[in-house]
């Protein structure tokens, strides 16, 4: 527990004000024994990577435990390699030898999921990372740090079961992090639709139409699509890490909840709602990265599905929470409920959310070792990488790369459009449901909110089936046959893609006074199953095709989804009023039929598209 608090923002603040005299790290304890590899007096002769070639191999400084017996002993192989004179090798052989030495070293320490994707520039790299992730943890062994030609010693984990490595954390500690990220995500996402029952009250109080009053919802949704473009690159800077963007932005988010609930000016209400969405977005920008830090490639689909569950059910549960209270009190009640919900979540993150970025953890370990030994050659790989970063590089990755990928690669463009359409349809429900259940069936605001439970039911059913599929089909296949073509991740989508239009047609054409309301809700359940599983398949497919650009891919996809969803909130009302719910929903369902054909094109022609792509792993 002390280590958990030490690594949380609260513990870091305590350490700062006490000048690191409390909540000590292992290197700060008086009885700490410096590993021989980091002690100048006892350090063995370094074994360096050959960097005489024009294409030096990348060095890897992250990774958790793996089974040592699976791979050759690095010491033995490296000694054999070292016996070969550089004069006896061609330039190509020198490069291959250096890469072999580097590969053997990295194999004894399985890297985290985020790093595995960023460092994978080929299909072979991905296959290797999945193989390592599928190996059970073996006996502990020390990890010898690499030494560069300039004498720099790369600070690494001390051993394959180093407890500081997030991938080696206990199940309980990982569960604490997972639970907090899920609550954080649900709390922020719930903030969008929780406003929906307040729209009639806003119209009356400020004398505006429904289109203007809906800006309080659409601007929130748009803003949490813009936020990842800034916060995601910030969290990848090693000296910053994951927690500062979380805590600073979430603190601003919680503070903004108070003036938003008190504001008596319509323009101020809309601006404050936009700022709420923007500062709440790091859960969308970085939540997945945090889970990638602590879970392996093999187990990541399970926790990402839980994260998607929180993100999907948050908007669906919002109207349930505020529907009855707004009807009983007033329209401001939903905005106060946001404060009561997110305040405790923020305190939990502040006191108990540890830093998960391996780059940040190793950077700070290197700083402590330099202070302890006085050896300036001790550096982490992330420090070296960070020194090469420029503001221009960060700006390109944040503001240009996501759009470059969507504009120049047809596969990425299609997946962005498809997920944007189904996300827009999801948010159009917030305009369609009142027309159906308030006007047709005479539900009050509270009862209307309960109809959104159909979305939650659909997501629960989809998650249960998805876990079964991953556990009994995907995992055994990867362990036996390897990763295979990325298009294999799209197999479930070939079937469930048709659930979206089927469910929409059922909802649209059974929403009539002479048909029981439960029938239309069943249609929403079917659509929700399809939406959830399609997004899961796409979000597994994209990182396997474009591993180096995974962060930019998701940032661009998030922006596209949120932008279209914000637009859907405004076009859905006139669409359903002018065409009727049945025809309006049928139009949206027709769009998803066209996208379903695109899924088959992507599955059968994916290999050819990847071969022509400038971004895909070869």
C-alpha positions, 0 to 999 in steps of 0.5 A, a space after each residue: 500500500 505504501 508503494 501505491 501511495 508513493 507512486 500516486 500524485 499525492 505521494 509525489 507531492 509529499 515527496 516533493 515537499 519533504 525533499 524525498 525524505 519519506 515514501 522512499 524508493 528502493 535506491 533511496 534506502 540506506 541498505 540498498 545494494 547497487 546492482 553490480 552492472 550499475 556500480 563503477 567499482 564492480 561493473 564487468 567489462 561492457 558488451 556493446 552493440 556494434 554501431 559502426 554501421 549506418 543503420 544502428 539497431 534500436 535499443 529497448 529499455 522496457 519489459 517484464 518477465 518471461 520464461 528464460 528457458 525458451 531462448 538462448 542464454 545471452 551471455 553465451 551467444 554474445 561471447 561467441 559473437 564477440 570472438 568474431 573480429 569486425 574485420 572479418 565481417 562485411 557491413 551487412 554482417 555487422 548490422 545483422 550481428 548487432 541486431 541479433 545481439 539486440 534481439 537476444 537481449 530484448 527477448 529476456 525482458 518482454 516489453 509492455 504492450 504500448 512499447 511493443 507496438 511502437 517498436 514493431 516496424 514489421 510483421 516479424 516484430 509483432 509475431 515475436 512480441 505476441 510469442 513473448 506475451 504468450 509465454 508464462 513467467 519463469 524464474 527470476 534472473 538479472 537483466 544486464 543493461 546495454 552499453 552504447 558506444 559512447 559509454 552510456 549505460 541504459 538503465 533497465 529493470 533490475 530483474 525479469 520480475 522487477 516489481 517496479 515494472 508495471 507488467 509485473 504488478 500483482 493482480 490486485 494492484 492492476 485491478 486497482 488501476 483498472 477500476 479507477 480508469 473505468 470509473 474515470 472513463 464512465 464518469 466523464 462519458 456520463 457527463 455528456 448524456 446526463 445533460 439530455 433530460 435538462 434540455 427542456 428546462 434550458 429551453 424554458 430558462 434561457 428562451 432558446 430552441 431545441 437546436 440551441 439547447 442541444 449545444 450543451 450536449 454536442 459541444 461536450 461531445 466535440 470537445 472530448 474528441 479534440 482533447 486527445 490531440 493534445 493530451 495523448 502526445 503529452 502523456 508520451 513525453 517520458 518526463 511527464 508520464 500518464 498521471 500529470 495530464 490525468 490529475 491536472 486536467 481532471 482537477 480543472 474538470 471537477 472545478 468547472 462543474 461548479 460554475 456550470 451548475 450555477 451559470 445563469 447565462 446561456 453562452 456561458 453554459 455552452 462554453 463551460 460545457 465545451 471546456 468540461 469535455 475538453 478537460 475530461 478527455 484524457 480518460 479517452 486519450 490516455 486511458 487505453 495507454 494506461 491499460 497497455 502499460 500494465 497488461 500484456 498483448 494477449 490479455 489486453 483485449 479483455 481489459 480494453 473491452 471493459 474500458 469500452 464498456 465503461 465508455 459506451 454505458 456512461 452515456 446510456 446511464 446518464 439519462 437514467 441518473 438525471 431523468 428522475 431528479 430533473 423531473 423532481 427538482 430542476 434542470 440544474 440537478 443533472 449538473 450537480 450530480 456530475 460533481 457528486 459523482 466525479 469529485 470522489 473519483 478524482 480523490 481516488 485517482 489523486 491518492 491511489 493511481 500510480 504512474 504506469 509509464 515505463 518510460 517515466 519510471 525508468 527515467 526517474 530510476 536513472 536519475 536516482 542512480 546517478 545521484 546515488 553513484 555520481 555516474 553521469 553515464 547512467 541513462 534510460 533509453 527514454 531520456 535519450 529519446 526525449 533529448 531528441 524530441 523537438 516541439 515540431 515533432 510533438 506538434 506533427 504527431 499531435 496535429 498532423 499525423 492523425 489526419 495524414 493517416 486518414 487522408 492517405 490510407 483508404 483502410 484507415 479512412 474507411 474504419 474512421 468513417 464507419 466507426 464515426 457513423 455508428 457512433 453518430 447513430 448512437 448519439 442520435 438515440 438521444 433525439 429519437 428516444 424522446 420522440 418515441 417514448 415520450 410522445 408515442 408511449 407517454 413516458 416521463 423523463 425518469 421512465 425515458 431514462 430507463 429505456 437507455 438500459 437497452 444499450 447497457 443490456 446489449 453491451 453486457 451480452 456483447 462483452 460476454 460473447 466477446 470474452 468467450 471468443 477471445 478465450 476459446 478461439 483467439 488465444 489458442 489460435 495465437 499460441 498454436 499458429 502465431 498471430 496470423 494475418 491482421 484480417 483474422 481479427 475482423 472475422 466476428 465483424 463479418 457477422 455482427 456488422 449486419 446486426 446494426 441495420 437489423 436492430 435499427 430497422 426493428 427499432 424504427 418500424 416497431 416504434 408505434 402505439 399499437 406495438 408494445 414498447 419492449 419490441 423497439 427496445 429489443 431492436 436497440 439491444 441488437 444494434 448495441 451488440 453490433 456496435 460494440 463488437 464492430 468497434 472491438 474488432 476494428 480497434 484490434 485490427 488497426 494496431 496490428 496493421 499500423 503498430 507504430 502509429 497506434 496512438 495517432 490512429 486512435 486520436 484521429 479515430 476519436 476526433 472523427 467519431 466525436 465530430 460526427 456524433 456532435 453533428 448527429 445531435 443536431 441533424 437527428 432532430 430535424 431528420 426524425 421530425 421531417 421524415 418520421 422516426 421510421 424513415 429517419 432510422 431507416 436512412 441511418 440503417 441504410 448507411 450502415 448496410 453500405 459500411 457492412 459491404 466495406 467490412 467484407 472488402 477490408 477482410 478480403 482485400 486487406 492484404 493488397 491494401 496493406 502492401 500498397 500502404 506507406 504506413 502498414 508494417 511490412 
